[in-house]
Amino acid sequence: MATTGEIVAMARAVALARAALGATNPNPAVGAVVLDASGVIAGEGHTHSAGGDHAEIEALAAAGDRTRGGVLVTTLEPCRHHGRTAPCTDAVIAAGIRRVVYAIGDPHDEAGGGAEVLRAAGIEVESDVLAEEALVDLDPWLLATRRRRPHVTWKYAATLDGRTAAADGTSRWITGAEARRDVHRLRAQSDAVLVGIGTVLADDTALTVRDWPTPDSPTRRQPLRVVVDGKARTPLSAAVLDGSARTMIAVGGTADERRVKALASAGAEIVEVPGADGRVDLGALLAALFDRSARLLLVEGGARLAGSFVRERLVDRVVGYHAPALLGAGPPVLADAGIPTIGAAVRLEICDVTQLGNDVRITTEIRGSGR
Ligand SMILES: NC(=O)c1ccc[n+]([C@@H]2O[C@H](COP(=O)([O-])OP(=O)(O)OC[C@H]3O[C@@H](n4cnc5c(N)ncnc54)[C@H](OP(=O)(O)O)[C@@H]3O)[C@@H](O)[C@H]2O)c1
């Protein structure tokens, strides 16, 4: 049974993992804490992106000599495989750790099984400590790796009656500063941020993280920007081509070759993923993003693109920012998603409701989206 000190340390490890979200790709955001032999926190760490230290290694290094006879508390089972880094289990054993406490087992064939290796080395091991808390941030990553496509969060901002703009097209700003800042948090915690060409043409959004501290390494300061642009209509002057972050433009099979070349010359990575009617095949695009190590994807609209994502059951989490305002006319938050009758409605589970300034953020999850 985990001690109070170990549970407190796990809560700290969960917080460390959350702070690292968006900075670990393609690794999971993991947090770890080392308690010395007398139960005092001696070191902390979180996972870094590919090739960087895992959380356990950072925490062990920070603890130095105080690892001997100590306890390692970590949100994910220590890995036992040689990937781009050496197995964490080797480091734990070498550090003289007496006991390992973790929240979630590693489901990977290669990396999993670390607990057995540790037990075989005479280390006491306990699992499932604050598992539910750790799973909030780890589950999307685990789902992504299992399904070999990024976990998809669709975010929108709307009036209470579900409009994203007024009838005359004006839309700035539906929600207040706090809600808008929270969107930058979502971006910072994502590996890629995606919009449809309609949104680029209407809003010329830059899709960068500006109003939230970006993760600590320069190579992953900004999420990859992705534009779903079947016919390569992105203007060369678009803010997504401003060079402040990497940009991918997904085109269909009928895009004008000269336009595609011009966009590539402007610095965009072009991915051709032909779908029906010159559109983009979203499933193939997600596979391409996974191959580029994106595990957490934020879809920022607009309505038609979101409709396609919902229609194809590619949305896992929905974050809606609702302003206490009514418009009665204007574009809806979600376009046709192929749902003809109430019995076919996509039902979501409420995970969180939070007031941000004068707006309300509601976070829901679609259970059973290929889990
Ligand atoms: N309030 C909010 O949260 C929010 C967020 C974002 C946008 N918006 C608003 O939404 C409006 C834009 O929305 P929108 O619906 O016009 O455009 P959109 O959803 O941003 O983009 C739709 C376009 O994407 C392209 N596309 C390619 N493959 C597709 C696929 N598989 N499924 C769907 N679309 C695909 C199509 O153009 P091609 O055929 O040319 O490829 C399609 O017309 C703007 O007014 C913007 O201000 C609001």
The ligand as an ORCA input file, in Angstrom:
! r2SCAN-3c Opt
* xyz 0 1
  N     -15.571     30.224    -33.334
  C     -14.742     29.244    -33.619
  O     -14.398     28.417    -32.789
  C     -14.200     29.157    -34.997
  C     -13.044     28.436    -35.240
  C     -12.576     28.341    -36.538
  C     -13.277     28.968    -37.555
  N     -14.377     29.675    -37.274
  C     -15.122     30.338    -38.359
  O     -15.537     29.344    -39.270
  C     -15.546     29.898    -40.586
  C     -14.807     28.950    -41.512
  O     -15.427     27.701    -41.469
  P     -15.780     26.968    -42.814
  O     -16.694     25.862    -42.451
  O     -16.195     27.975    -43.813
  O     -14.361     26.431    -43.297
  P     -13.358     25.371    -42.681
  O     -14.102     24.305    -41.970
  O     -12.289     26.083    -41.966
  O     -12.726     24.783    -44.020
  C     -13.541     24.030    -44.856
  C     -12.823     23.760    -46.154
  O     -11.773     22.832    -45.928
  C     -11.551     22.124    -47.139
  N     -11.529     20.678    -46.940
  C     -10.660     19.820    -47.521
  N     -10.893     18.581    -47.151
  C     -11.952     18.621    -46.320
  C     -12.656     17.618    -45.623
  N     -12.320     16.329    -45.686
  N     -13.708     17.999    -44.893
  C     -14.070     19.299    -44.781
  N     -13.421     20.306    -45.411
  C     -12.365     19.953    -46.176
  C     -12.695     22.469    -48.102
  O     -12.198     23.418    -49.018
  P     -11.469     22.845    -50.338
  O     -12.521     22.035    -51.052
  O     -11.032     24.058    -51.053
  O     -10.358     22.019    -49.860
  C     -13.701     23.127    -47.181
  O     -14.483     24.097    -47.825
  C     -14.901     31.242    -40.493
  O     -15.918     32.222    -40.556
  C     -14.257     31.271    -39.139
  O     -14.266     32.554    -38.568
  C     -14.857     29.790    -36.026
*
